[in-house]
Amino acid sequence: MASQADCKGRLFVISGPSGVGKGTVVAEVLKRLPNLKRAVTYTTRKPRQGEEQGKDYHFVTREEFERLKEQGAFLEWAEVYGNFYGSPRDEVEQILSSGHDAVLVLDVQGALAVKRQIPEAVLIFLKPPSLEELRRRLEARGTDPPEVIERRLAKAQWEMEQASEFDHIVLNDRLEDAVEELVKLIEKGG
């Protein structure tokens, strides 16, 4: 029987439109799956209420992000709504080589870029019940002015059209149902 160190973990990428609840769902999934570790994305955006440095994101300056990008520190990176986001290559590799499964929480563009770099990654698209519900969630979040919400909804239309590129689609209508479905997918290895 192989030891834990001999077994490489699987990479799961959770994606979906802005406001669909990716962070909330993944936080619940992480509580239930001790072998699953989140690789924390780097961003140049400012923290939202309640977000913690190193837990929700690595919040860095544009200059620091550029330096990391030039060093090849990211599996993928993108500019989204005027802010940069990047997936930490070393952190993902460390999680996987330790025998744990890794999860990245990314936008659709980032998820598809990771799949090009790591074809065995399991992409899971978190789908909102409707665009109207997505609008309600974005407005309730209270972090964006109306014009930014409109840009996010316009992009969400394109993102939802990309769902067929993903290995699995999970509806996030009821939090508990979405969490249960994700837990089952990850437990069976995608």
Backbone as a chain_set.jsonl record, in Angstrom:
{"seq": "MASQADCKGRLFVISGPSGVGKGTVVAEVLKRLPNLKRAVTYTTRKPRQGEEQGKDYHFVTREEFERLKEQGAFLEWAEVYGNFYGSPRDEVEQILSSGHDAVLVLDVQGALAVKRQIPEAVLIFLKPPSLEELRRRLEARGTDPPEVIERRLAKAQWEMEQASEFDHIVLNDRLEDAVEELVKLIEKGG", "coords": {"N": [[0.846, -1.191, 0.0], [0.557, 2.205, -0.835], [2.169, 4.99, 0.665], [0.911, 8.052, 2.149], [2.558, 10.144, 1.277], [3.476, 9.16, -1.131], [1.336, 9.335, -2.796], [-0.153, 11.431, -5.081], [-2.104, 14.342, -4.846], [-5.352, 15.484, -6.112], [-6.283, 18.169, -8.291], [-8.793, 20.479, -7.926], [-10.879, 22.813, -9.478], [-12.916, 25.402, -8.748], [-15.382, 27.288, -10.173], [-17.228, 30.036, -11.645], [-19.747, 32.555, -12.3], [-19.261, 35.939, -11.079], [-20.472, 36.538, -7.87], [-21.927, 34.214, -7.596], [-21.45, 32.662, -5.406], [-19.109, 31.259, -4.875], [-16.963, 31.428, -2.955], [-18.335, 31.121, -0.506], [-19.535, 28.563, -0.759], [-17.248, 26.932, -1.117], [-15.916, 27.373, 1.304], [-17.6, 26.005, 3.08], [-17.401, 23.4, 2.059], [-14.695, 22.862, 2.551], [-14.732, 22.61, 5.331], [-15.804, 20.111, 5.635], [-14.188, 18.306, 4.346], [-11.297, 17.215, 5.242], [-8.948, 16.492, 3.866], [-8.804, 18.19, 1.762], [-7.316, 21.084, 0.574], [-7.186, 24.594, 0.342], [-5.734, 26.486, -2.181], [-4.516, 29.628, -1.993], [-5.459, 32.421, -3.781], [-3.714, 35.133, -5.329], [-4.26, 38.665, -5.308], [-4.795, 42.01, -6.516], [-6.846, 43.525, -5.707], [-8.764, 45.388, -3.28], [-9.401, 44.237, 0.092], [-12.609, 42.823, 0.878], [-15.278, 43.424, 3.222], [-14.74, 41.5, 6.066], [-12.978, 39.724, 4.842], [-9.887, 37.948, 4.998], [-6.355, 38.411, 5.055], [-4.28, 36.138, 3.403], [-5.998, 34.052, 3.946], [-8.507, 34.332, 2.618], [-7.606, 35.668, 0.333], [-4.326, 36.455, -0.995], [-3.512, 39.554, -0.524], [-2.013, 41.927, -2.47], [0.189, 44.552, -3.697], [0.044, 46.196, -6.932], [2.61, 46.365, -7.956], [3.986, 44.338, -6.556], [2.55, 42.138, -7.471], [3.183, 42.203, -10.225], [5.942, 41.673, -10.057], [5.923, 39.046, -9.013], [4.592, 37.787, -11.115], [6.449, 38.09, -13.216], [8.421, 36.431, -12.232], [7.365, 33.971, -12.708], [5.566, 32.895, -10.913], [2.893, 32.211, -11.014], [0.325, 29.884, -11.93], [-1.65, 30.625, -13.605], [-2.817, 33.851, -14.599], [-4.816, 36.803, -14.51], [-6.417, 39.838, -15.563], [-9.131, 41.204, -14.039], [-11.977, 43.066, -13.977], [-10.404, 45.361, -13.584], [-8.58, 44.61, -11.651], [-5.821, 42.498, -10.718], [-5.489, 38.945, -10.675], [-4.056, 35.927, -9.531], [-3.047, 32.493, -9.661], [-1.285, 30.628, -7.313], [1.504, 28.902, -8.199], [3.549, 27.399, -6.759], [2.303, 26.889, -4.259], [0.076, 25.309, -4.983], [1.433, 23.092, -6.086], [2.828, 22.195, -3.8], [0.717, 21.43, -2.074], [-0.472, 19.339, -3.574], [1.7, 17.53, -3.876], [2.029, 16.751, -1.285], [0.134, 14.897, -0.944], [-2.408, 15.733, -0.484], [-5.627, 16.88, -1.664], [-6.14, 19.683, -3.776], [-7.792, 22.842, -3.963], [-8.789, 25.415, -6.094], [-10.228, 28.608, -6.335], [-11.634, 30.232, -8.823], [-12.217, 32.654, -11.499], [-14.004, 32.079, -14.592], [-12.364, 32.369, -16.867], [-9.807, 32.063, -15.7], [-10.023, 29.431, -14.739], [-10.214, 27.925, -17.106], [-7.715, 28.492, -18.164], [-6.04, 27.236, -16.28], [-6.725, 24.585, -16.78], [-5.57, 24.235, -19.272], [-2.889, 24.274, -18.541], [-2.732, 22.243, -16.624], [-3.949, 19.499, -17.477], [-5.231, 17.356, -16.165], [-6.634, 18.512, -14.123], [-9.69, 18.979, -12.342], [-12.481, 20.565, -13.385], [-15.055, 22.476, -12.026], [-18.101, 23.921, -12.46], [-19.908, 26.4, -10.924], [-23.165, 27.145, -10.896], [-25.563, 29.768, -11.121], [-29.057, 29.99, -10.063], [-30.491, 31.637, -11.793], [-30.048, 34.516, -13.954], [-31.316, 36.677, -12.862], [-31.41, 36.049, -10.137], [-28.7, 36.05, -9.668], [-28.129, 38.762, -10.053], [-29.568, 39.791, -7.858], [-28.055, 38.698, -5.731], [-25.559, 39.924, -6.163], [-26.265, 42.61, -5.773], [-27.121, 42.495, -3.121], [-24.764, 41.917, -1.85], [-23.496, 44.338, -1.753], [-21.072, 45.583, -2.452], [-20.373, 46.735, -4.837], [-20.804, 49.416, -7.216], [-23.751, 50.28, -9.234], [-22.997, 50.291, -12.033], [-20.804, 48.583, -12.131], [-21.94, 46.205, -11.293], [-23.603, 45.766, -13.506], [-21.64, 45.302, -15.486], [-20.543, 42.956, -14.449], [-22.736, 41.224, -14.672], [-23.083, 41.185, -17.44], [-20.725, 39.897, -18.198], [-21.196, 37.508, -16.9], [-23.071, 36.251, -18.492], [-21.556, 35.398, -20.725], [-19.791, 33.734, -19.305], [-21.508, 31.721, -18.376], [-22.118, 30.511, -20.751], [-19.785, 29.138, -21.181], [-19.862, 26.969, -19.55], [-20.153, 24.365, -20.511], [-17.583, 23.579, -21.064], [-16.56, 22.627, -18.771], [-15.899, 19.989, -16.371], [-17.878, 19.271, -14.592], [-21.106, 20.517, -13.617], [-22.57, 22.395, -11.105], [-25.465, 23.32, -9.532], [-26.068, 26.231, -7.729], [-28.417, 26.806, -5.938], [-29.687, 26.25, -3.469], [-27.646, 26.548, -0.708], [-26.841, 24.342, 0.981], [-27.457, 22.11, -0.64], [-25.762, 22.512, -2.864], [-23.262, 22.37, -1.606], [-23.297, 19.721, -0.636], [-23.386, 18.301, -3.076], [-20.949, 19.057, -4.236], [-19.122, 18.046, -2.309], [-19.568, 15.279, -2.625], [-18.708, 14.946, -5.321], [-15.97, 15.598, -5.106], [-15.085, 13.751, -3.204], [-15.314, 11.382, -4.672], [-13.333, 11.794, -6.457], [-13.697, 13.403, -8.64]], "CA": [[0.0, 0.0, 0.0], [1.354, 3.434, -0.948], [2.008, 5.943, 1.767], [0.295, 9.332, 1.784], [3.542, 10.952, 0.559], [3.633, 8.62, -2.476], [0.124, 9.613, -3.548], [-0.313, 12.831, -5.44], [-3.499, 14.76, -4.75], [-6.044, 15.972, -7.314], [-6.576, 19.59, -8.31], [-10.173, 20.847, -8.26], [-11.031, 24.243, -9.722], [-14.309, 25.812, -8.612], [-15.519, 28.525, -10.921], [-18.586, 30.471, -11.948], [-19.856, 34.009, -12.374], [-19.13, 36.761, -9.884], [-21.703, 36.593, -7.085], [-22.62, 32.922, -7.542], [-21.257, 32.068, -4.084], [-17.961, 30.349, -4.889], [-16.253, 31.463, -1.671], [-19.201, 30.584, 0.548], [-19.676, 27.118, -0.964], [-15.963, 26.274, -0.883], [-15.649, 27.422, 2.751], [-18.366, 24.911, 3.699], [-16.828, 22.135, 1.597], [-13.425, 22.68, 3.26], [-15.029, 22.164, 6.698], [-16.23, 18.707, 5.611], [-13.185, 17.456, 3.703], [-9.999, 17.594, 5.81], [-7.849, 16.261, 2.929], [-8.871, 19.233, 0.734], [-6.664, 22.329, 0.997], [-7.377, 25.675, -0.621], [-4.587, 27.287, -2.6], [-5.038, 30.988, -1.885], [-5.184, 33.27, -4.926], [-3.178, 36.491, -5.143], [-5.037, 39.695, -5.982], [-4.467, 43.413, -6.253], [-8.026, 44.267, -5.245], [-8.841, 45.656, -1.842], [-10.226, 43.242, 0.798], [-14.001, 43.124, 1.209], [-15.617, 43.262, 4.642], [-14.635, 40.144, 6.595], [-11.951, 38.92, 4.188], [-8.624, 37.925, 5.733], [-5.104, 38.239, 4.319], [-3.726, 34.794, 3.48], [-7.065, 33.058, 4.084], [-9.395, 34.526, 1.473], [-6.691, 36.032, -0.751], [-3.088, 37.157, -0.668], [-3.709, 40.902, -1.052], [-0.705, 42.51, -2.771], [0.18, 45.734, -4.557], [0.25, 45.905, -8.358], [4.041, 46.173, -8.155], [4.32, 43.0, -6.049], [1.942, 41.183, -8.394], [4.015, 42.214, -11.439], [7.197, 40.995, -9.731], [5.617, 37.613, -8.934], [4.257, 37.342, -12.474], [7.709, 38.0, -13.96], [9.171, 35.292, -11.677], [6.679, 32.731, -13.068], [4.959, 32.367, -9.692], [1.472, 31.893, -11.189], [-0.156, 28.911, -12.922], [-2.392, 31.486, -14.519], [-3.156, 35.146, -14.019], [-5.71, 37.567, -15.374], [-6.944, 41.104, -15.066], [-10.584, 41.082, -13.967], [-12.59, 44.286, -13.431], [-9.372, 46.318, -13.191], [-7.677, 44.052, -10.64], [-5.128, 41.286, -11.126], [-5.657, 37.735, -9.877], [-3.145, 34.888, -9.975], [-3.033, 31.229, -8.909], [0.095, 30.368, -6.89], [2.045, 27.626, -8.689], [4.243, 26.654, -5.699], [1.358, 26.443, -3.24], [-0.686, 24.189, -5.564], [2.328, 21.936, -6.187], [3.109, 21.698, -2.448], [-0.476, 20.728, -1.582], [-0.636, 18.093, -4.319], [2.801, 16.593, -3.607], [1.883, 16.256, 0.088], [-0.915, 13.879, -0.949], [-3.719, 16.353, -0.278], [-6.293, 17.461, -2.822], [-6.095, 21.144, -3.754], [-8.898, 23.529, -4.615], [-8.625, 26.809, -6.48], [-11.489, 29.294, -6.59], [-11.237, 31.135, -9.906], [-13.212, 33.011, -12.497], [-14.056, 31.11, -15.688], [-11.159, 32.564, -17.671], [-8.707, 31.458, -14.96], [-10.225, 27.983, -14.685], [-9.869, 27.361, -18.409], [-6.257, 28.617, -18.294], [-5.447, 26.176, -15.464], [-6.953, 23.311, -17.481], [-4.561, 24.148, -20.331], [-1.604, 23.998, -17.89], [-2.828, 20.987, -15.879], [-5.12, 18.861, -18.098], [-5.932, 16.442, -15.251], [-7.431, 19.278, -13.153], [-11.137, 18.765, -12.451], [-13.153, 21.862, -13.379], [-16.442, 22.42, -11.572], [-18.773, 25.203, -12.682], [-20.984, 26.695, -9.981], [-24.156, 27.859, -11.712], [-26.659, 30.402, -10.376], [-30.379, 29.549, -10.509], [-30.89, 32.503, -12.898], [-29.333, 35.792, -13.966], [-32.027, 37.57, -11.935], [-30.932, 35.721, -8.793], [-27.312, 36.513, -9.603], [-28.233, 40.218, -9.84], [-29.986, 39.997, -6.471], [-26.917, 38.385, -4.857], [-24.547, 40.978, -6.326], [-26.779, 43.829, -5.131], [-27.156, 42.256, -1.674], [-23.379, 41.938, -1.368], [-23.271, 45.743, -1.419], [-19.669, 45.998, -2.616], [-20.143, 47.315, -6.161], [-21.793, 50.368, -7.735], [-24.607, 49.688, -10.269], [-22.335, 50.062, -13.334], [-19.947, 47.401, -11.994], [-22.866, 45.063, -11.285], [-24.012, 45.537, -14.9], [-20.497, 44.671, -16.17], [-20.433, 41.582, -13.945], [-23.836, 40.447, -15.247], [-22.794, 40.989, -18.868], [-19.693, 38.865, -18.265], [-21.803, 36.258, -16.425], [-23.735, 35.617, -19.643], [-20.494, 34.69, -21.445], [-19.272, 32.678, -18.439], [-22.463, 30.616, -18.337], [-21.987, 29.817, -22.033], [-18.567, 28.319, -21.111], [-20.065, 25.864, -18.592], [-19.98, 23.064, -21.178], [-16.15, 23.276, -21.078], [-16.214, 22.13, -17.437], [-16.144, 18.562, -16.142], [-19.134, 19.141, -13.85], [-21.867, 21.743, -13.341], [-23.304, 22.275, -9.846], [-26.391, 24.43, -9.328], [-26.057, 26.805, -6.378], [-29.722, 27.381, -5.617], [-29.654, 26.141, -2.008], [-26.267, 26.349, -0.282], [-26.62, 22.986, 1.488], [-27.476, 21.175, -1.776], [-24.539, 22.723, -3.651], [-22.153, 21.863, -0.801], [-23.388, 18.247, -0.649], [-23.02, 17.802, -4.407], [-19.5, 19.257, -4.38], [-18.447, 17.082, -1.433], [-19.65, 13.962, -3.281], [-17.836, 14.961, -6.508], [-14.564, 15.611, -4.678], [-14.804, 12.464, -2.548], [-15.132, 10.316, -5.665], [-12.172, 12.135, -7.268], [-14.052, 14.208, -9.798]], "C": [[0.885, 1.247, 0.0], [1.116, 4.327, 0.265], [1.38, 7.224, 1.242], [1.256, 10.162, 0.935], [3.734, 10.464, -0.875], [2.452, 8.966, -3.369], [0.032, 11.111, -3.827], [-1.797, 13.171, -5.382], [-4.049, 15.201, -6.093], [-6.283, 17.466, -7.16], [-8.008, 19.806, -8.779], [-10.229, 22.362, -8.421], [-12.518, 24.562, -9.705], [-14.435, 27.185, -9.265], [-16.989, 28.843, -11.133], [-18.617, 31.986, -11.956], [-19.662, 34.691, -11.023], [-20.478, 36.815, -9.172], [-22.425, 35.268, -6.949], [-22.45, 32.236, -6.184], [-20.087, 31.113, -3.997], [-17.271, 30.279, -3.527], [-17.047, 30.835, -0.544], [-19.306, 29.063, 0.449], [-18.368, 26.407, -0.621], [-15.611, 26.292, 0.605], [-16.368, 26.288, 3.474], [-17.796, 23.548, 3.314], [-15.53, 21.841, 2.359], [-13.631, 22.199, 4.695], [-15.307, 20.664, 6.74], [-15.181, 17.755, 5.046], [-11.784, 17.846, 4.186], [-8.809, 17.375, 4.87], [-7.796, 17.326, 1.827], [-8.29, 20.523, 1.292], [-6.854, 23.384, -0.086], [-6.049, 26.36, -0.91], [-5.111, 28.723, -2.727], [-4.526, 31.855, -3.035], [-4.598, 34.612, -4.499], [-4.073, 37.475, -5.884], [-4.532, 41.085, -5.609], [-5.689, 44.194, -5.783], [-7.992, 44.438, -3.739], [-9.707, 44.588, -1.174], [-11.656, 43.746, 0.997], [-14.181, 42.917, 2.707], [-15.524, 41.796, 5.035], [-13.574, 39.277, 5.934], [-10.627, 39.057, 4.938], [-7.448, 37.673, 4.797], [-4.59, 36.813, 4.521], [-4.759, 33.697, 3.643], [-8.002, 33.141, 2.883], [-8.586, 34.805, 0.204], [-5.364, 36.448, -0.141], [-3.255, 38.527, -1.326], [-2.342, 41.551, -1.228], [-0.877, 43.765, -3.625], [0.352, 45.298, -6.011], [1.729, 45.621, -8.629], [4.476, 44.775, -7.706], [3.76, 41.929, -6.991], [2.79, 41.068, -9.67], [5.323, 41.462, -11.21], [6.985, 39.475, -9.69], [5.325, 37.035, -10.322], [5.529, 37.137, -13.294], [8.554, 36.819, -13.487], [8.528, 33.95, -12.03], [5.97, 32.081, -11.895], [3.518, 31.89, -9.878], [1.245, 30.801, -12.237], [-0.887, 29.649, -14.026], [-2.599, 32.806, -13.815], [-4.052, 35.868, -15.022], [-6.019, 38.905, -14.725], [-8.465, 41.006, -15.16], [-11.132, 42.326, -13.281], [-11.54, 45.24, -12.865], [-8.414, 45.838, -12.116], [-7.028, 42.787, -11.19], [-5.389, 40.164, -10.131], [-4.689, 36.693, -10.414], [-3.166, 33.688, -9.059], [-1.6, 30.838, -8.598], [0.582, 28.963, -7.257], [2.657, 26.801, -7.551], [3.273, 26.088, -4.66], [0.544, 25.251, -3.738], [0.194, 22.944, -5.605], [2.643, 21.341, -4.813], [1.933, 20.909, -1.883], [-0.58, 19.355, -2.249], [0.452, 17.079, -3.987], [2.743, 16.052, -2.178], [0.793, 15.186, 0.186], [-2.301, 14.42, -0.686], [-4.309, 16.752, -1.625], [-6.255, 18.974, -2.655], [-7.332, 21.697, -4.446], [-8.484, 24.97, -4.88], [-10.013, 27.373, -6.743], [-11.172, 30.408, -7.584], [-12.427, 31.576, -10.75], [-13.075, 32.026, -13.666], [-12.804, 31.179, -16.551], [-9.955, 31.878, -17.003], [-8.81, 29.944, -14.919], [-9.806, 27.327, -16.002], [-8.358, 27.44, -18.663], [-5.547, 27.535, -17.48], [-5.578, 24.831, -16.167], [-5.944, 23.134, -18.62], [-3.187, 23.792, -19.751], [-1.591, 22.614, -17.231], [-4.082, 20.251, -16.381], [-5.9, 17.936, -17.174], [-6.734, 17.175, -14.171], [-8.916, 19.04, -13.423], [-11.815, 20.127, -12.309], [-14.625, 21.693, -13.015], [-17.039, 23.821, -11.682], [-19.929, 25.341, -11.708], [-21.959, 27.636, -10.699], [-25.224, 28.501, -10.833], [-28.008, 29.888, -10.884], [-30.87, 30.351, -11.714], [-30.033, 33.764, -12.861], [-30.0, 36.786, -13.014], [-31.572, 37.328, -10.492], [-29.485, 36.174, -8.618], [-27.282, 38.025, -9.36], [-28.595, 40.513, -8.381], [-28.823, 39.769, -5.511], [-25.835, 39.462, -4.942], [-24.985, 42.271, -5.638], [-26.766, 43.68, -3.61], [-25.755, 42.292, -1.063], [-22.966, 43.363, -1.007], [-21.855, 46.243, -1.601], [-19.414, 46.742, -3.921], [-21.212, 48.339, -6.529], [-22.586, 49.725, -8.882], [-23.906, 49.41, -11.601], [-21.406, 48.85, -13.289], [-20.813, 46.14, -11.972], [-23.306, 44.741, -12.712], [-22.888, 44.868, -15.693], [-20.357, 43.213, -15.745], [-21.53, 40.697, -14.549], [-23.624, 40.198, -16.739], [-21.754, 39.889, -19.047], [-20.267, 37.507, -17.85], [-22.484, 35.508, -17.566], [-22.71, 34.795, -20.431], [-19.99, 33.514, -20.612], [-20.21, 31.476, -18.418], [-22.446, 29.832, -19.652], [-20.762, 28.9, -22.047], [-18.746, 27.086, -20.227], [-19.848, 24.496, -19.231], [-18.511, 22.649, -21.278], [-15.687, 22.638, -19.765], [-16.559, 20.659, -17.312], [-17.484, 18.326, -15.454], [-19.779, 20.514, -13.706], [-22.694, 21.488, -12.092], [-24.174, 23.523, -9.703], [-26.288, 24.927, -7.892], [-27.358, 27.574, -6.162], [-29.859, 27.42, -4.093], [-28.233, 25.776, -1.605], [-25.993, 24.904, 0.115], [-26.58, 21.962, 0.346], [-26.199, 21.281, -2.601], [-23.329, 22.147, -2.911], [-22.146, 20.339, -0.844], [-22.942, 17.678, -1.991], [-21.513, 17.938, -4.64], [-18.704, 18.264, -3.541], [-18.44, 15.713, -2.104], [-18.726, 13.888, -4.501], [-16.361, 14.85, -6.109], [-14.191, 14.302, -4.021], [-14.584, 11.347, -3.57], [-14.017, 10.651, -6.66], [-12.48, 12.892, -8.53], [-14.694, 13.356, -10.851]], "O": [[1.853, 1.324, 0.756], [0.012, 4.4, 0.805], [1.327, 7.449, 0.033], [0.832, 10.812, -0.02], [4.108, 11.247, -1.748], [2.568, 8.892, -4.592], [0.128, 11.937, -2.92], [-2.642, 12.387, -5.815], [-3.323, 15.282, -7.084], [-6.462, 17.969, -6.051], [-8.394, 19.383, -9.869], [-9.69, 23.102, -7.599], [-13.284, 24.065, -10.53], [-13.692, 28.114, -8.947], [-17.871, 28.034, -10.843], [-17.613, 32.63, -11.65], [-19.872, 34.091, -9.969], [-21.503, 37.103, -9.791], [-23.439, 35.192, -6.255], [-23.215, 31.333, -5.846], [-20.07, 30.239, -3.13], [-17.024, 29.19, -3.008], [-16.498, 30.102, 0.278], [-19.18, 28.359, 1.451], [-18.375, 25.397, 0.083], [-15.059, 25.317, 1.114], [-15.805, 25.677, 4.382], [-17.718, 22.646, 4.149], [-15.293, 20.704, 2.767], [-12.8, 21.46, 5.223], [-15.075, 20.016, 7.761], [-15.269, 16.542, 5.24], [-11.152, 18.721, 3.594], [-7.766, 18.003, 5.05], [-6.846, 17.359, 1.045], [-8.71, 21.001, 2.345], [-6.702, 23.106, -1.276], [-5.332, 26.763, 0.006], [-6.044, 28.984, -3.486], [-3.32, 32.0, -3.233], [-4.941, 35.151, -3.447], [-4.587, 37.164, -6.958], [-3.936, 41.3, -4.553], [-5.59, 45.386, -5.492], [-7.284, 43.726, -3.026], [-10.644, 44.082, -1.79], [-11.885, 44.928, 1.249], [-13.339, 42.311, 3.37], [-16.156, 40.943, 4.412], [-13.294, 38.184, 6.427], [-10.289, 40.127, 5.444], [-7.519, 36.852, 3.883], [-4.477, 36.337, 5.65], [-4.43, 32.52, 3.494], [-8.258, 32.14, 2.214], [-8.858, 34.245, -0.858], [-5.272, 36.753, 1.048], [-3.15, 38.646, -2.546], [-1.597, 41.71, -0.261], [-1.94, 44.007, -4.197], [0.756, 44.167, -6.285], [2.063, 44.747, -9.429], [5.246, 44.11, -8.399], [4.426, 40.932, -7.269], [3.076, 39.964, -10.133], [5.761, 40.7, -12.071], [7.769, 38.716, -10.259], [5.761, 35.932, -10.653], [5.67, 36.129, -13.985], [9.326, 36.264, -14.269], [9.076, 32.9, -11.695], [5.786, 30.864, -11.872], [2.973, 31.23, -8.993], [1.883, 30.791, -13.29], [-0.759, 29.336, -15.209], [-2.561, 32.881, -12.586], [-4.041, 35.576, -16.218], [-5.899, 39.078, -13.512], [-9.014, 40.755, -16.232], [-10.79, 42.606, -12.132], [-11.741, 45.849, -11.814], [-7.523, 46.583, -11.709], [-7.61, 42.09, -12.021], [-5.495, 40.385, -8.925], [-4.516, 36.581, -11.627], [-3.287, 33.822, -7.842], [-0.778, 30.726, -9.507], [0.125, 27.967, -6.695], [2.321, 25.627, -7.395], [3.412, 24.941, -4.235], [0.343, 24.287, -2.999], [-0.24, 21.863, -5.207], [2.719, 20.12, -4.671], [2.12, 19.848, -1.287], [-0.754, 18.339, -1.576], [0.162, 15.893, -3.832], [3.337, 15.015, -1.884], [0.552, 14.635, 1.26], [-3.271, 13.662, -0.664], [-3.584, 16.937, -2.603], [-6.328, 19.487, -1.538], [-7.853, 21.102, -5.39], [-7.916, 25.647, -4.023], [-10.87, 26.694, -7.309], [-10.527, 31.398, -7.239], [-13.494, 30.962, -10.722], [-12.132, 31.235, -13.709], [-12.249, 30.145, -16.922], [-9.18, 31.193, -17.67], [-7.804, 29.247, -15.049], [-9.128, 26.299, -16.006], [-7.789, 26.557, -19.304], [-4.553, 26.974, -17.941], [-4.646, 24.027, -16.15], [-5.513, 22.016, -18.901], [-2.407, 23.089, -20.394], [-0.586, 21.904, -17.269], [-5.15, 20.366, -15.78], [-7.1, 17.744, -17.366], [-7.437, 16.538, -13.387], [-9.343, 18.916, -14.571], [-11.739, 20.764, -11.258], [-15.342, 20.885, -13.605], [-16.546, 24.773, -11.078], [-20.825, 24.498, -11.671], [-21.616, 28.763, -11.055], [-25.736, 27.868, -9.91], [-28.098, 29.403, -12.012], [-31.583, 29.817, -12.563], [-29.373, 34.047, -11.861], [-29.329, 37.636, -12.428], [-31.374, 38.27, -9.725], [-29.097, 36.629, -7.542], [-26.493, 38.508, -8.548], [-27.996, 41.385, -7.751], [-28.621, 40.552, -4.583], [-25.266, 39.863, -3.927], [-24.178, 42.945, -4.999], [-26.439, 44.627, -2.894], [-25.586, 42.655, 0.101], [-22.187, 43.577, -0.078], [-21.464, 47.227, -0.974], [-18.343, 47.323, -4.096], [-22.385, 48.162, -6.201], [-22.14, 48.725, -9.446], [-24.189, 48.396, -12.239], [-21.236, 48.162, -14.296], [-20.452, 45.125, -12.568], [-23.376, 43.571, -13.088], [-23.149, 43.964, -16.487], [-20.088, 42.34, -16.57], [-21.273, 39.544, -14.897], [-23.948, 39.123, -17.244], [-21.88, 39.048, -19.937], [-19.869, 36.474, -18.389], [-22.475, 34.277, -17.601], [-22.963, 33.638, -20.765], [-19.784, 32.421, -21.14], [-19.753, 30.333, -18.438], [-22.726, 28.633, -19.668], [-20.708, 27.97, -22.852], [-17.853, 26.24, -20.171], [-19.404, 23.565, -18.56], [-18.221, 21.483, -21.549], [-14.554, 22.166, -19.665], [-17.401, 20.14, -18.046], [-18.147, 17.317, -15.695], [-19.096, 21.537, -13.676], [-23.428, 20.502, -12.011], [-23.672, 24.647, -9.748], [-26.406, 24.144, -6.949], [-27.395, 28.804, -6.198], [-30.112, 28.471, -3.504], [-27.676, 24.799, -2.106], [-25.027, 24.303, -0.354], [-25.756, 21.048, 0.366], [-25.621, 20.268, -2.993], [-22.472, 21.509, -3.521], [-21.099, 19.732, -1.066], [-22.207, 16.692, -2.039], [-20.881, 17.031, -5.182], [-17.716, 17.704, -4.015], [-17.401, 15.055, -2.145], [-18.038, 12.886, -4.696], [-15.603, 14.091, -6.713], [-13.097, 13.786, -4.249], [-13.755, 10.462, -3.352], [-13.775, 9.891, -7.597], [-11.624, 13.018, -9.406], [-15.065, 13.86, -11.911]]}, "num_chains": 1, "name": "protein.A"}
